[in-house]
């Protein structure tokens, strides 16, 4: 199959002709213009340059470490805040792990992060819930007891009285036998 000039032009787009000449000239024009622009290392000169360097040095020596320490601290208390927000029953332990992580250079922080996002399975089995309300002072109240049916409560009280009577009977028998 033979391709005509029109088909080739349609495939490749328009010829650059005049534009190709401009593309080869612009680096030369740029090379001629750049040496005319004076190069300066700073906008300050003399005493102003020394003063700016001193101010920048003090900022780097004082402000940057303070900001770094605060950022490090804020990142390390994130698991504690997450645990409180998610009403994690082991929030105090996560808080302790976060504090220890600060002293160990952040090595324990990933563990605290993972712990804050996990659900305590054994806690739920023991107490029937996996969340605990925290008060404003960070104290953790005991898990709320589940509401029981009044009929079930009466049955339980009767069972307790029966067991107490049975226990009192066995104690009197043991006391009389001795």
ZALO-600602 format. One record per atom (N, C-alpha, C): residue in three letters; x, y, z; atom name. Coordinates in steps of 0.2 Angstrom, whole numbers, plus 2048, in hexadecimal, padded with zeros to 3 digits. Each point is the difference from the previous one (the first is absolute). Layout:
N
+-------+------+-------+-----+--------+
| pavex | east | north |  up | lodren |
+-------+------+-------+-----+--------+
|   ala |    X |     Y |   Z |     CA |
...
+-------+------+-------+-----+--------+
//
This chain:
178
+-------+------+-------+-----+--------+
| pavex | east | north |  up | lodren |
+-------+------+-------+-----+--------+
|   unk |  804 |   7FA | 800 |      N |
|   unk |  7FC |   806 | 800 |     CA |
|   unk |  804 |   806 | 800 |      C |
|   unk |  7FF |   805 | 7FB |      N |
|   unk |  804 |   806 | 800 |     CA |
|   unk |  7FD |   805 | 803 |      C |
|   unk |  804 |   804 | 804 |      N |
|   unk |  7FD |   806 | 804 |     CA |
|   unk |  802 |   806 | 7FC |      C |
|   unk |  7FB |   804 | 800 |      N |
|   unk |  801 |   807 | 7FC |     CA |
|   unk |  803 |   805 | 805 |      C |
|   unk |  802 |   806 | 7FD |      N |
|   unk |  802 |   805 | 805 |     CA |
|   unk |  7FB |   803 | 804 |      C |
|   unk |  7FA |   800 | 7FE |      N |
|   unk |  7FA |   803 | 804 |     CA |
|   unk |  7FF |   7FB | 806 |      C |
|   unk |  800 |   7FA | 7FE |      N |
|   unk |  7FF |   7FB | 806 |     CA |
|   unk |  805 |   800 | 805 |      C |
|   unk |  807 |   801 | 7FE |      N |
|   unk |  805 |   800 | 804 |     CA |
|   unk |  800 |   807 | 804 |      C |
|   unk |  7FE |   805 | 7FD |      N |
|   unk |  7FF |   807 | 804 |     CA |
|   unk |  7FA |   7FF | 805 |      C |
|   unk |  7FB |   7FD | 7FE |      N |
|   unk |  7FA |   7FF | 805 |     CA |
|   unk |  803 |   7FC | 806 |      C |
|   unk |  804 |   7FB | 7FF |      N |
|   unk |  802 |   7FC | 805 |     CA |
|   unk |  805 |   803 | 805 |      C |
|   unk |  805 |   804 | 7FD |      N |
|   unk |  805 |   803 | 804 |     CA |
|   unk |  7FF |   807 | 802 |      C |
|   unk |  7FA |   803 | 7FE |      N |
|   unk |  7FF |   807 | 801 |     CA |
|   unk |  803 |   805 | 7FC |      C |
|   unk |  7FF |   806 | 801 |      N |
|   unk |  802 |   805 | 7FB |     CA |
|   unk |  808 |   800 | 801 |      C |
|   unk |  803 |   803 | 7FA |      N |
|   unk |  807 |   800 | 800 |     CA |
|   unk |  802 |   807 | 804 |      C |
|   unk |  806 |   7FF | 803 |      N |
|   unk |  802 |   806 | 805 |     CA |
|   unk |  803 |   806 | 7FC |      C |
|   unk |  804 |   7FE | 7FB |      N |
|   unk |  802 |   805 | 7FB |     CA |
|   unk |  803 |   806 | 804 |      C |
|   unk |  7FC |   806 | 800 |      N |
|   unk |  802 |   806 | 803 |     CA |
|   unk |  802 |   7FF | 808 |      C |
|   unk |  7FB |   7FC | 803 |      N |
|   unk |  801 |   7FF | 808 |     CA |
|   unk |  806 |   7FD | 802 |      C |
|   unk |  802 |   7FB | 7FB |      N |
|   unk |  807 |   7FC | 802 |     CA |
|   unk |  805 |   805 | 800 |      C |
|   unk |  800 |   805 | 7FC |      N |
|   unk |  806 |   805 | 800 |     CA |
|   unk |  800 |   804 | 807 |      C |
|   unk |  7FA |   802 | 802 |      N |
|   unk |  800 |   803 | 807 |     CA |
|   unk |  802 |   7FC | 806 |      C |
|   unk |  7FE |   7F9 | 7FF |      N |
|   unk |  802 |   7FC | 805 |     CA |
|   unk |  808 |   7FF | 801 |      C |
|   unk |  803 |   801 | 7FB |      N |
|   unk |  808 |   7FF | 800 |     CA |
|   unk |  803 |   807 | 802 |      C |
|   unk |  7FC |   806 | 7FF |      N |
|   unk |  803 |   806 | 802 |     CA |
|   unk |  7FF |   802 | 807 |      C |
|   unk |  7FB |   7FE | 803 |      N |
|   unk |  7FE |   802 | 807 |     CA |
|   unk |  806 |   7FF | 805 |      C |
|   unk |  803 |   7FA | 800 |      N |
|   unk |  806 |   7FF | 805 |     CA |
|   unk |  806 |   805 | 7FE |      C |
|   unk |  801 |   801 | 7FA |      N |
|   unk |  805 |   805 | 7FF |     CA |
|   unk |  7FE |   807 | 802 |      C |
|   unk |  7FA |   802 | 800 |      N |
|   unk |  7FD |   807 | 802 |     CA |
|   unk |  801 |   800 | 808 |      C |
|   unk |  7FE |   7FA | 803 |      N |
|   unk |  800 |   800 | 807 |     CA |
|   unk |  807 |   800 | 803 |      C |
|   unk |  805 |   7FD | 7FC |      N |
|   unk |  807 |   800 | 802 |     CA |
|   unk |  803 |   807 | 800 |      C |
|   unk |  7FD |   805 | 7FB |      N |
|   unk |  802 |   806 | 7FF |     CA |
|   unk |  7FD |   805 | 806 |      C |
|   unk |  7FA |   7FF | 802 |      N |
|   unk |  7FD |   804 | 805 |     CA |
|   unk |  802 |   7FF | 807 |      C |
|   unk |  802 |   7F9 | 802 |      N |
|   unk |  801 |   7FF | 807 |     CA |
|   unk |  807 |   803 | 802 |      C |
|   unk |  805 |   801 | 7FC |      N |
|   unk |  806 |   803 | 803 |     CA |
|   unk |  7FF |   807 | 802 |      C |
|   unk |  7FA |   803 | 7FD |      N |
|   unk |  7FF |   807 | 801 |     CA |
|   unk |  7FD |   802 | 807 |      C |
|   unk |  7FD |   7FA | 803 |      N |
|   unk |  7FD |   801 | 807 |     CA |
|   unk |  805 |   7FF | 805 |      C |
|   unk |  801 |   805 | 804 |      N |
|   unk |  805 |   7FF | 806 |     CA |
|   unk |  7FE |   7FA | 805 |      C |
|   unk |  804 |   7FC | 802 |      N |
|   unk |  7FE |   7FB | 805 |     CA |
|   unk |  803 |   802 | 807 |      C |
|   unk |  7FB |   800 | 804 |      N |
|   unk |  802 |   801 | 807 |     CA |
|   unk |  7FD |   7FB | 805 |      C |
|   unk |  804 |   7FE | 805 |      N |
|   unk |  7FF |   7FB | 804 |     CA |
|   unk |  7FA |   801 | 805 |      C |
|   unk |  800 |   807 | 802 |      N |
|   unk |  7FB |   802 | 805 |     CA |
|   unk |  7FD |   807 | 7FE |      C |
|   unk |  7FA |   801 | 803 |      N |
|   unk |  7FE |   807 | 7FF |     CA |
|   unk |  803 |   804 | 805 |      C |
|   unk |  803 |   7FE | 805 |      N |
|   unk |  803 |   804 | 806 |     CA |
|   unk |  808 |   801 | 7FE |      C |
|   unk |  802 |   806 | 802 |      N |
|   unk |  807 |   801 | 7FF |     CA |
|   unk |  803 |   803 | 807 |      C |
|   unk |  806 |   7FE | 801 |      N |
|   unk |  804 |   803 | 806 |     CA |
|   unk |  7FD |   7FE | 807 |      C |
|   unk |  7FF |   805 | 804 |      N |
|   unk |  7FD |   7FE | 807 |     CA |
|   unk |  7FA |   7FD | 800 |      C |
|   unk |  7FB |   802 | 7FB |      N |
|   unk |  7FA |   7FD | 7FF |     CA |
|   unk |  800 |   7F8 | 7FF |      C |
|   unk |  805 |   7FE | 7FC |      N |
|   unk |  801 |   7F9 | 7FF |     CA |
|   unk |  802 |   7FD | 806 |      C |
|   unk |  805 |   803 | 804 |      N |
|   unk |  802 |   7FD | 806 |     CA |
|   unk |  7FA |   7FF | 805 |      C |
|   unk |  7FC |   805 | 801 |      N |
|   unk |  7FB |   800 | 804 |     CA |
|   unk |  7FB |   7FB | 7FE |      C |
|   unk |  7FE |   7FF | 7FA |      N |
|   unk |  7FB |   7FB | 7FE |     CA |
|   unk |  803 |   7F9 | 801 |      C |
|   unk |  806 |   7FF | 7FF |      N |
|   unk |  803 |   7FA | 801 |     CA |
|   unk |  800 |   7FE | 808 |      C |
|   unk |  801 |   805 | 804 |      N |
|   unk |  800 |   7FF | 807 |     CA |
|   unk |  7F9 |   7FE | 803 |      C |
|   unk |  7FB |   804 | 7FD |      N |
|   unk |  7F9 |   7FE | 802 |     CA |
|   unk |  7FE |   7F9 | 7FD |      C |
|   unk |  802 |   7FF | 7FA |      N |
|   unk |  7FE |   7F9 | 7FE |     CA |
|   unk |  804 |   7FB | 804 |      C |
|   unk |  806 |   801 | 802 |      N |
|   unk |  803 |   7FB | 804 |     CA |
|   unk |  7FD |   7FF | 807 |      C |
|   unk |  7FD |   805 | 803 |      N |
|   unk |  7FD |   800 | 806 |     CA |
|   unk |  7F9 |   7FC | 7FF |      C |
|   unk |  7FD |   801 | 7FB |      N |
|   unk |  7FA |   7FD | 7FF |     CA |
|   unk |  801 |   7F8 | 7FF |      C |
|   unk |  805 |   7FF | 7FC |      N |
|   unk |  801 |   7F9 | 7FF |     CA |
|   unk |  803 |   7FC | 806 |      C |
|   unk |  803 |   804 | 805 |      N |
|   unk |  803 |   7FD | 806 |     CA |
|   unk |  7FB |   7FF | 805 |      C |
|   unk |  7FB |   805 | 800 |      N |
|   unk |  7FB |   800 | 806 |     CA |
|   unk |  7F9 |   7FE | 7FE |      C |
|   unk |  7FD |   803 | 7FB |      N |
|   unk |  7F9 |   7FE | 7FE |     CA |
|   unk |  800 |   7F9 | 7FD |      C |
|   unk |  804 |   7FE | 7FB |      N |
|   unk |  7FF |   7FA | 7FD |     CA |
|   unk |  800 |   7FA | 805 |      C |
|   unk |  805 |   800 | 805 |      N |
|   unk |  800 |   7FA | 804 |     CA |
|   unk |  7F9 |   800 | 805 |      C |
|   unk |  7FE |   806 | 802 |      N |
|   unk |  7FA |   800 | 804 |     CA |
|   unk |  7FA |   7FE | 7FB |      C |
|   unk |  7FF |   802 | 7FA |      N |
|   unk |  7FB |   7FD | 7FC |     CA |
|   unk |  801 |   7F9 | 7FF |      C |
|   unk |  806 |   7FE | 7FF |      N |
|   unk |  801 |   7F8 | 7FF |     CA |
|   unk |  7FE |   7FC | 806 |      C |
|   unk |  802 |   803 | 806 |      N |
|   unk |  7FE |   7FC | 806 |     CA |
|   unk |  7F8 |   800 | 801 |      C |
|   unk |  7FD |   806 | 7FF |      N |
|   unk |  7F9 |   800 | 801 |     CA |
|   unk |  7FC |   7FC | 7FB |      C |
|   unk |  803 |   7FF | 7F9 |      N |
|   unk |  7FD |   7FC | 7FB |     CA |
|   unk |  801 |   7F9 | 802 |      C |
|   unk |  806 |   7FE | 803 |      N |
|   unk |  801 |   7F9 | 802 |     CA |
|   unk |  7FB |   7FE | 806 |      C |
|   unk |  7FF |   805 | 804 |      N |
|   unk |  7FC |   7FF | 806 |     CA |
|   unk |  7F9 |   7FF | 7FE |      C |
|   unk |  7FD |   804 | 7FB |      N |
|   unk |  7F9 |   800 | 7FE |     CA |
|   unk |  7FF |   7F9 | 7FC |      C |
|   unk |  805 |   7FE | 7FC |      N |
|   unk |  7FF |   7FA | 7FD |     CA |
|   unk |  800 |   7FA | 805 |      C |
|   unk |  804 |   800 | 805 |      N |
|   unk |  800 |   7FB | 805 |     CA |
|   unk |  7FA |   800 | 804 |      C |
|   unk |  7FC |   805 | 801 |      N |
|   unk |  7FA |   7FF | 804 |     CA |
|   unk |  7FA |   7FF | 7FC |      C |
|   unk |  801 |   7FF | 7F9 |      N |
|   unk |  7FA |   7FF | 7FC |     CA |
|   unk |  7FD |   7F9 | 802 |      C |
|   unk |  803 |   7FB | 801 |      N |
|   unk |  7FD |   7F9 | 802 |     CA |
|   unk |  7FB |   801 | 806 |      C |
|   unk |  803 |   804 | 805 |      N |
|   unk |  7FC |   801 | 806 |     CA |
|   unk |  7FA |   804 | 7FF |      C |
|   unk |  800 |   805 | 7FB |      N |
|   unk |  7FA |   804 | 7FE |     CA |
|   unk |  7FB |   7FC | 7FD |      C |
|   unk |  803 |   7FB | 7FB |      N |
|   unk |  7FB |   7FC | 7FC |     CA |
|   unk |  7FD |   7FB | 805 |      C |
|   unk |  804 |   7FD | 805 |      N |
|   unk |  7FD |   7FC | 805 |     CA |
|   unk |  7FA |   803 | 804 |      C |
|   unk |  801 |   806 | 802 |      N |
|   unk |  7FB |   804 | 804 |     CA |
|   unk |  7FA |   801 | 7FB |      C |
|   unk |  801 |   802 | 7FA |      N |
|   unk |  7FB |   801 | 7FB |     CA |
|   unk |  7FB |   7FA | 7FF |      C |
|   unk |  804 |   7FA | 7FF |      N |
|   unk |  7FC |   7FA | 7FF |     CA |
|   unk |  7FE |   7FD | 806 |      C |
|   unk |  801 |   803 | 806 |      N |
|   unk |  7FD |   7FD | 806 |     CA |
|   unk |  803 |   7F9 | 801 |      C |
|   unk |  807 |   800 | 7FF |      N |
|   unk |  804 |   7F9 | 801 |     CA |
|   unk |  800 |   7FF | 808 |      C |
|   unk |  7FE |   7FA | 802 |      N |
|   unk |  801 |   7FF | 807 |     CA |
|   unk |  807 |   7FF | 803 |      C |
|   unk |  805 |   800 | 7FC |      N |
|   unk |  807 |   800 | 802 |     CA |
|   unk |  803 |   806 | 7FE |      C |
|   unk |  7FD |   806 | 800 |      N |
|   unk |  803 |   806 | 7FE |     CA |
|   unk |  805 |   802 | 805 |      C |
|   unk |  800 |   7FF | 806 |      N |
|   unk |  805 |   801 | 805 |     CA |
|   unk |  807 |   7FC | 7FE |      C |
|   unk |  7FF |   7FA | 7FF |      N |
|   unk |  806 |   7FC | 7FE |     CA |
|   unk |  803 |   803 | 7F9 |      C |
|   unk |  7FC |   802 | 7FC |      N |
|   unk |  802 |   803 | 7F9 |     CA |
|   unk |  804 |   806 | 802 |      C |
|   unk |  7FD |   804 | 804 |      N |
|   unk |  803 |   807 | 802 |     CA |
|   unk |  807 |   7FE | 803 |      C |
|   unk |  801 |   7FB | 804 |      N |
|   unk |  806 |   7FE | 803 |     CA |
|   unk |  805 |   7FE | 7FB |      C |
|   unk |  7FE |   7FC | 7FB |      N |
|   unk |  804 |   7FE | 7FB |     CA |
|   unk |  802 |   806 | 7FC |      C |
|   unk |  7FC |   805 | 7FF |      N |
|   unk |  802 |   806 | 7FC |     CA |
|   unk |  806 |   804 | 804 |      C |
|   unk |  7FF |   800 | 806 |      N |
|   unk |  805 |   804 | 805 |     CA |
|   unk |  806 |   7FC | 7FF |      C |
|   unk |  800 |   7F9 | 801 |      N |
|   unk |  806 |   7FC | 7FF |     CA |
|   unk |  804 |   801 | 7F9 |      C |
|   unk |  7FB |   801 | 7FB |      N |
|   unk |  803 |   801 | 7F9 |     CA |
|   unk |  804 |   806 | 800 |      C |
|   unk |  7FE |   805 | 803 |      N |
|   unk |  804 |   807 | 800 |     CA |
|   unk |  807 |   7FE | 803 |      C |
|   unk |  800 |   7FC | 805 |      N |
|   unk |  807 |   7FF | 803 |     CA |
|   unk |  804 |   7FB | 7FC |      C |
|   unk |  7FD |   7FC | 7FC |      N |
|   unk |  804 |   7FB | 7FC |     CA |
|   unk |  800 |   802 | 7F9 |      C |
|   unk |  800 |   807 | 7FF |      N |
|   unk |  801 |   802 | 7F9 |     CA |
|   unk |  7FB |   7FE | 7FB |      C |
|   unk |  7FA |   7FF | 802 |      N |
|   unk |  7FB |   7FE | 7FB |     CA |
|   unk |  7FF |   7F9 | 7FE |      C |
|   unk |  804 |   7FC | 803 |      N |
|   unk |  800 |   7F9 | 7FE |     CA |
|   unk |  7F9 |   7FC | 802 |      C |
|   unk |  7FD |   802 | 805 |      N |
|   unk |  7FA |   7FD | 802 |     CA |
|   unk |  7FA |   803 | 7FD |      C |
|   unk |  800 |   806 | 7FD |      N |
|   unk |  7FB |   804 | 7FD |     CA |
|   unk |  7FC |   7FC | 7FB |      C |
|   unk |  802 |   7FC | 7FC |      N |
|   unk |  7FC |   7FC | 7FB |     CA |
|   unk |  7FC |   7FB | 804 |      C |
|   unk |  802 |   7FD | 805 |      N |
|   unk |  7FC |   7FB | 804 |     CA |
|   unk |  7FA |   804 | 804 |      C |
|   unk |  802 |   806 | 802 |      N |
|   unk |  7FA |   804 | 803 |     CA |
|   unk |  7FB |   802 | 7FB |      C |
|   unk |  802 |   802 | 7FA |      N |
|   unk |  7FC |   801 | 7FA |     CA |
|   unk |  7FB |   7FA | 7FF |      C |
|   unk |  803 |   7FB | 7FF |      N |
|   unk |  7FC |   7FA | 7FE |     CA |
|   unk |  7FC |   7FE | 806 |      C |
|   unk |  802 |   800 | 806 |      N |
|   unk |  7FC |   7FF | 806 |     CA |
|   unk |  7FA |   804 | 800 |      C |
|   unk |  801 |   807 | 7FF |      N |
|   unk |  7FA |   804 | 800 |     CA |
|   unk |  7FB |   7FF | 7FB |      C |
|   unk |  801 |   7FD | 7FB |      N |
|   unk |  7FC |   7FE | 7FA |     CA |
|   unk |  7FD |   7F9 | 801 |      C |
|   unk |  802 |   7FC | 805 |      N |
|   unk |  7FD |   7F9 | 800 |     CA |
|   unk |  7FB |   800 | 805 |      C |
|   unk |  7FB |   7FB | 800 |      N |
|   unk |  7FB |   7FF | 804 |     CA |
|   unk |  802 |   7FA | 805 |      C |
|   unk |  800 |   802 | 807 |      N |
|   unk |  802 |   7FB | 805 |     CA |
|   unk |  7FB |   7FA | 800 |      C |
|   unk |  801 |   7FA | 7FE |      N |
|   unk |  7FC |   7FB | 7FF |     CA |
|   unk |  7FF |   7FD | 807 |      C |
|   unk |  805 |   7FF | 804 |      N |
|   unk |  7FF |   7FD | 807 |     CA |
|   unk |  7FC |   804 | 804 |      C |
|   unk |  802 |   807 | 800 |      N |
|   unk |  7FC |   805 | 804 |     CA |
|   unk |  7F9 |   7FF | 7FF |      C |
|   unk |  7FE |   800 | 7F9 |      N |
|   unk |  7F9 |   7FF | 7FE |     CA |
|   unk |  7FD |   7FA | 803 |      C |
|   unk |  803 |   7FA | 800 |      N |
|   unk |  7FE |   7FA | 803 |     CA |
|   unk |  7FF |   800 | 807 |      C |
|   unk |  804 |   804 | 804 |      N |
|   unk |  800 |   801 | 807 |     CA |
|   unk |  7FA |   805 | 802 |      C |
|   unk |  800 |   805 | 7FD |      N |
|   unk |  7FC |   806 | 802 |     CA |
|   unk |  7F9 |   801 | 7FC |      C |
|   unk |  800 |   7FC | 7FA |      N |
|   unk |  7FA |   801 | 7FC |     CA |
|   unk |  800 |   806 | 7FB |      C |
|   unk |  806 |   804 | 801 |      N |
|   unk |  800 |   806 | 7FB |     CA |
|   unk |  807 |   801 | 7FF |      C |
|   unk |  801 |   804 | 7FA |      N |
|   unk |  807 |   801 | 7FE |     CA |
|   unk |  802 |   808 | 800 |      C |
|   unk |  7FB |   804 | 803 |      N |
|   unk |  801 |   807 | 801 |     CA |
|   unk |  7FF |   802 | 807 |      C |
|   unk |  804 |   805 | 802 |      N |
|   unk |  7FF |   803 | 807 |     CA |
|   unk |  7FF |   807 | 800 |      C |
|   unk |  7FC |   803 | 803 |      N |
|   unk |  7FF |   807 | 800 |     CA |
|   unk |  806 |   803 | 804 |      C |
|   unk |  804 |   805 | 7FE |      N |
|   unk |  805 |   803 | 804 |     CA |
|   unk |  7FD |   807 | 802 |      C |
|   unk |  802 |   802 | 806 |      N |
|   unk |  7FE |   807 | 803 |     CA |
|   unk |  805 |   805 | 7FE |      C |
|   unk |  7FF |   806 | 802 |      N |
|   unk |  804 |   806 | 7FE |     CA |
|   unk |  807 |   7FF | 803 |      C |
|   unk |  801 |   7FD | 805 |      N |
|   unk |  806 |   800 | 804 |     CA |
|   unk |  804 |   7FA | 7FD |      C |
|   unk |  7FE |   7FC | 7FC |      N |
|   unk |  804 |   7FA | 7FD |     CA |
|   unk |  7FF |   7FA | 804 |      C |
|   unk |  7FC |   801 | 805 |      N |
|   unk |  7FE |   7FA | 804 |     CA |
|   unk |  7FB |   7FB | 7FD |      C |
|   unk |  801 |   7FA | 801 |      N |
|   unk |  7FC |   7FB | 7FC |     CA |
|   unk |  7FC |   7FD | 805 |      C |
|   unk |  7F9 |   801 | 800 |      N |
|   unk |  7FB |   7FD | 804 |     CA |
|   unk |  800 |   7F8 | 7FF |      C |
|   unk |  7FD |   7FD | 804 |      N |
|   unk |  7FF |   7F8 | 7FF |     CA |
|   unk |  7FB |   800 | 7FA |      C |
|   unk |  800 |   7FA | 7FC |      N |
|   unk |  7FC |   7FF | 7FB |     CA |
|   unk |  7F9 |   800 | 803 |      C |
|   unk |  7FB |   803 | 7FC |      N |
|   unk |  7F9 |   801 | 802 |     CA |
|   unk |  7FD |   7F9 | 800 |      C |
|   unk |  7FC |   7FE | 805 |      N |
|   unk |  7FD |   7FA | 801 |     CA |
|   unk |  7FB |   7FF | 7FA |      C |
|   unk |  7FE |   7FB | 7FE |      N |
|   unk |  7FB |   7FF | 7FB |     CA |
|   unk |  7F9 |   800 | 804 |      C |
|   unk |  7FB |   803 | 7FD |      N |
|   unk |  7FA |   800 | 803 |     CA |
|   unk |  7FD |   7F9 | 800 |      C |
|   unk |  7FD |   7FE | 806 |      N |
|   unk |  7FD |   7FA | 800 |     CA |
|   unk |  7F8 |   801 | 801 |      C |
|   unk |  7FD |   7FA | 7FE |      N |
|   unk |  7F9 |   800 | 800 |     CA |
|   unk |  7FE |   800 | 808 |      C |
|   unk |  7FB |   803 | 802 |      N |
|   unk |  7FE |   800 | 807 |     CA |
|   unk |  7FE |   7F9 | 802 |      C |
|   unk |  7FD |   7FC | 7FC |      N |
|   unk |  7FE |   7F9 | 801 |     CA |
|   unk |  806 |   7FC | 802 |      C |
|   unk |  805 |   801 | 7FB |      N |
|   unk |  806 |   7FC | 801 |     CA |
|   unk |  804 |   802 | 806 |      C |
|   unk |  7FF |   807 | 802 |      N |
|   unk |  803 |   802 | 806 |     CA |
|   unk |  7FD |   7FD | 806 |      C |
|   unk |  7FA |   7FF | 800 |      N |
|   unk |  7FC |   7FD | 806 |     CA |
|   unk |  802 |   7F9 | 801 |      C |
|   unk |  801 |   7FC | 7FA |      N |
|   unk |  802 |   7F9 | 800 |     CA |
|   unk |  807 |   800 | 803 |      C |
|   unk |  805 |   804 | 7FE |      N |
|   unk |  806 |   800 | 803 |     CA |
|   unk |  801 |   802 | 807 |      C |
|   unk |  7FB |   804 | 802 |      N |
|   unk |  800 |   802 | 808 |     CA |
|   unk |  7FE |   7FA | 803 |      C |
|   unk |  7FB |   7FC | 7FE |      N |
|   unk |  7FD |   7FA | 803 |     CA |
|   unk |  805 |   7FB | 800 |      C |
|   unk |  804 |   7FF | 7FB |      N |
|   unk |  805 |   7FB | 800 |     CA |
|   unk |  806 |   802 | 805 |      C |
|   unk |  802 |   806 | 801 |      N |
|   unk |  805 |   802 | 805 |     CA |
|   unk |  7FD |   7FF | 807 |      C |
|   unk |  7FA |   801 | 801 |      N |
|   unk |  7FD |   7FF | 807 |     CA |
|   unk |  800 |   7F8 | 801 |      C |
|   unk |  7FE |   7FC | 7FB |      N |
|   unk |  800 |   7F9 | 801 |     CA |
|   unk |  808 |   7FD | 801 |      C |
|   unk |  804 |   803 | 7FD |      N |
|   unk |  807 |   7FE | 801 |     CA |
|   unk |  803 |   802 | 807 |      C |
|   unk |  7FE |   806 | 802 |      N |
|   unk |  802 |   803 | 807 |     CA |
|   unk |  7FD |   7FB | 805 |      C |
|   unk |  7FA |   7FE | 7FF |      N |
|   unk |  7FC |   7FC | 805 |     CA |
|   unk |  804 |   7F9 | 800 |      C |
|   unk |  802 |   7FE | 7FA |      N |
|   unk |  803 |   7F9 | 800 |     CA |
|   unk |  807 |   801 | 803 |      C |
|   unk |  803 |   805 | 7FF |      N |
|   unk |  807 |   801 | 803 |     CA |
|   unk |  800 |   801 | 808 |      C |
|   unk |  7FA |   803 | 802 |      N |
|   unk |  7FF |   801 | 807 |     CA |
|   unk |  7FF |   7F9 | 804 |      C |
|   unk |  7FC |   7FC | 7FC |      N |
|   unk |  7FE |   7FA | 803 |     CA |
|   unk |  807 |   7FB | 800 |      C |
|   unk |  804 |   800 | 7FB |      N |
|   unk |  806 |   7FC | 800 |     CA |
|   unk |  805 |   803 | 805 |      C |
|   unk |  800 |   806 | 802 |      N |
|   unk |  804 |   803 | 805 |     CA |
|   unk |  7FE |   7FE | 807 |      C |
|   unk |  7F9 |   800 | 801 |      N |
|   unk |  7FE |   7FE | 807 |     CA |
|   unk |  801 |   7F8 | 801 |      C |
|   unk |  7FF |   7FC | 7FA |      N |
|   unk |  802 |   7F9 | 801 |     CA |
|   unk |  807 |   7FF | 802 |      C |
|   unk |  805 |   804 | 7FD |      N |
|   unk |  807 |   7FF | 801 |     CA |
|   unk |  801 |   802 | 807 |      C |
|   unk |  7FD |   806 | 802 |      N |
|   unk |  801 |   802 | 807 |     CA |
|   unk |  7FE |   7FC | 805 |      C |
|   unk |  7FA |   7FC | 7FF |      N |
|   unk |  7FD |   7FC | 805 |     CA |
|   unk |  804 |   7F9 | 800 |      C |
|   unk |  803 |   7FE | 7FA |      N |
|   unk |  804 |   7FA | 800 |     CA |
|   unk |  807 |   801 | 803 |      C |
|   unk |  802 |   805 | 801 |      N |
|   unk |  807 |   801 | 803 |     CA |
|   unk |  7FF |   801 | 807 |      C |
+-------+------+-------+-----+--------+
//
